[in-house]
Amino acid sequence: MKTENRISDTIDFVKKTLADAEGGHDWWHVYRVWQLARHIATTEKVDLFVVELGALLHDIADSKFHEGNEEVGPLKAREFLKSVGVEEKVIFHVEQIILNVSFKGGREEQKFTSPELDIVQDADRLDALGAIGIARTFNYGGFKNREIYNPEIKPNLNMTKEEYKNSTAPSLNHFYEKLLLLKGRMNTSTGKQMSEHRQQFMEQYLEEFYLEWEGKL
């Protein structure tokens, strides 16, 4: 089977699997990450097939929606990729991308590295920044019925992986516990460059938010 056919089949699989997903982790999130990854890959020496598959399948079963189980996503990806005849070394690489792409809290160390993972990770992080990142944060907070903001609950910048996974803090805390940390964790020069504007937009948004919260605007 040709590479482009496998990509097309993967798109169809992801669309079907995520048809009822939460709006911040649905097909359109995957689509944006895929497009960002393809763009970043033009400036890096990588296996584009692995990058595209990793981007398309990175959230096929996000652990947040599977009781924290991080094995569901790689398993689903493996079963699908085997069904369309992808070779084992590519399947393994995609599994590792899915397992390692996500931010898991301030003290969690990444256990696998590759240039392809670097690109998918940057693309996923970029979609957590800027205007779309803000929208996704509050969409997920609403989905989990969380407070928008509570000045009495301070951000926890030293969470363990388990504390991060089980947090029920207000949505605004997520900016400090994850989003504003991402720019400093970009892997590629293109990712770093693209994160600058998105970071500035989020910082401006927070300034506006606090002024409005205090009734000063």
C-alpha positions in Angstrom: 0.0 0.0 0.0 1.3 3.5 -0.9 2.3 5.9 1.9 -0.4 8.4 0.9 -3.1 5.7 1.1 -2.0 4.7 4.6 -2.2 8.4 5.6 -5.6 8.6 4.1 -6.7 5.5 5.9 -5.3 6.9 9.2 -7.2 10.1 8.8 -10.5 8.1 8.3 -9.7 6.0 11.3 -9.0 9.0 13.5 -12.1 10.9 12.4 -14.3 7.8 13.1 -12.6 7.1 16.5 -12.8 10.7 17.7 -16.3 11.4 16.3 -17.7 12.1 19.9 -14.6 13.4 21.5 -14.4 16.5 23.8 -13.9 19.6 21.6 -10.3 20.3 22.7 -9.1 16.8 21.9 -11.2 16.0 18.8 -10.4 15.4 15.1 -9.8 19.2 14.6 -7.1 19.2 17.3 -5.5 16.3 15.6 -5.8 18.1 12.2 -4.1 21.2 13.6 -1.3 19.2 15.1 -0.8 17.2 11.9 -0.6 20.4 9.8 1.8 22.0 12.3 4.0 18.9 12.4 4.1 18.8 8.6 5.2 22.5 8.6 7.9 22.0 11.2 9.1 18.9 9.4 10.0 20.9 6.3 12.9 22.5 8.4 14.1 19.2 9.9 15.7 16.0 8.6 13.2 13.3 9.7 11.1 10.4 8.5 7.9 12.3 7.4 5.8 9.2 7.4 6.5 8.6 11.1 5.9 12.3 11.8 2.5 12.2 10.1 1.4 8.9 11.7 2.6 10.1 15.1 0.7 13.4 14.7 -2.5 11.8 13.5 -2.5 9.1 16.2 -1.1 11.0 19.1 -4.5 11.5 20.8 -6.3 8.5 19.5 -7.1 7.5 23.1 -5.9 10.3 25.5 -5.4 8.9 29.0 -7.5 11.7 30.4 -10.6 10.1 28.9 -9.6 6.5 29.7 -9.2 6.6 33.5 -5.5 7.6 33.3 -4.6 4.5 31.3 -1.6 5.4 29.1 -1.5 2.1 27.3 -4.9 2.4 25.5 -3.6 4.9 22.9 -0.5 2.9 21.8 -2.5 -0.3 21.7 -5.2 1.2 19.5 -2.6 2.7 17.2 -0.7 -0.6 17.0 -3.8 -2.6 16.1 -4.8 -0.1 13.4 -1.3 0.2 11.9 -0.9 -3.5 11.7 -4.2 -3.8 9.9 -3.0 -1.5 7.1 0.4 -3.2 6.8 2.8 -0.7 8.4 6.1 -2.3 9.3 7.0 -3.1 12.9 9.8 -0.5 13.4 7.4 2.3 12.3 4.7 1.0 14.6 7.1 0.9 17.5 8.2 4.5 16.8 4.6 5.7 16.6 3.8 4.0 19.9 6.7 5.8 21.6 5.6 9.1 20.2 2.1 8.5 21.7 3.5 7.5 25.0 5.9 10.4 25.3 4.3 13.3 23.5 2.2 14.7 26.4 3.2 17.1 29.2 2.9 15.0 32.4 3.7 17.5 35.1 6.7 19.6 36.1 8.9 16.7 37.4 8.2 14.0 34.9 11.2 13.0 32.7 10.7 11.9 29.1 11.8 8.3 28.6 12.2 8.3 24.7 13.7 10.8 22.3 13.7 11.1 18.5 13.6 13.9 16.0 10.2 12.8 14.9 8.9 12.9 18.5 10.4 16.4 18.9 8.3 17.6 16.0 5.0 16.0 17.0 5.6 17.3 20.6 6.2 20.8 19.4 3.2 20.7 17.2 1.0 19.4 20.1 2.4 22.1 22.4 1.8 24.9 19.9 -1.9 23.9 19.8 -2.0 24.3 23.6 -0.8 27.9 23.2 -2.3 31.2 21.8 -5.9 31.8 21.1 -6.7 28.2 20.4 -4.9 27.1 23.5 -7.0 29.4 25.6 -10.2 28.1 24.0 -9.2 24.5 24.6 -8.4 25.2 28.2 -11.7 26.6 29.1 -13.6 24.1 26.9 -12.0 21.2 28.8 -12.6 23.0 32.1 -16.3 23.3 31.3 -16.3 19.6 30.2 -15.0 18.7 33.7 -17.2 21.3 35.4 -14.3 23.2 36.9 -14.2 26.7 38.2 -12.9 29.3 35.7 -10.8 31.0 38.4 -10.6 31.0 42.2 -8.0 33.3 43.7 -8.0 31.3 46.9 -6.6 28.2 45.0 -3.0 28.9 43.9 -1.3 27.1 41.1 0.9 24.1 42.1 4.2 24.3 40.1 5.7 21.2 41.7 3.2 18.5 41.0 4.1 14.9 40.6 2.8 13.1 37.6 -0.1 11.6 39.6 -1.0 15.0 41.1 -1.0 16.5 37.7 -3.3 13.8 36.3 -5.7 14.0 39.2 -5.9 17.8 39.5 -9.3 19.4 39.7 -7.9 23.0 40.0 -9.6 26.0 38.3 -9.0 26.3 34.6 -6.8 29.5 35.0 -4.3 27.6 37.1 -3.6 25.4 34.0 -1.9 28.4 32.4 0.8 28.4 35.1 1.0 24.7 35.7 1.4 23.9 32.0 0.8 26.3 29.2 3.2 29.1 30.1 5.9 26.5 30.6 5.7 25.1 27.1 7.6 27.8 25.2 10.7 26.9 27.2 10.3 23.3 26.3 10.1 23.5 22.5 12.5 21.2 20.8 12.9 22.7 17.3 13.9 26.1 16.1 10.6 26.5 14.2 8.6 25.4 17.2 10.5 27.9 19.4 9.9 30.7 16.9 6.2 30.0 16.5 5.6 29.8 20.2 6.8 33.3 20.8 3.7 35.1 19.4 1.3 32.6 21.0 3.0 33.0 24.4 2.7 36.8 24.1 -1.0 36.5 23.3 -1.7 34.4 26.3 0.2 36.7 28.6 -1.8 39.7 27.3 -5.0 37.7 27.8 -4.1 37.0 31.4 -3.4 40.7 32.1 -6.8 41.5 30.6 -8.5 38.7 32.6 -7.2 40.0 36.0 -8.2 43.6 35.3 -11.7 42.5 34.3 -11.9 40.2 37.3 -11.2 43.1 39.7 -13.6 45.4 37.8 -10.9 47.7 36.6 -11.9 47.6 32.9 
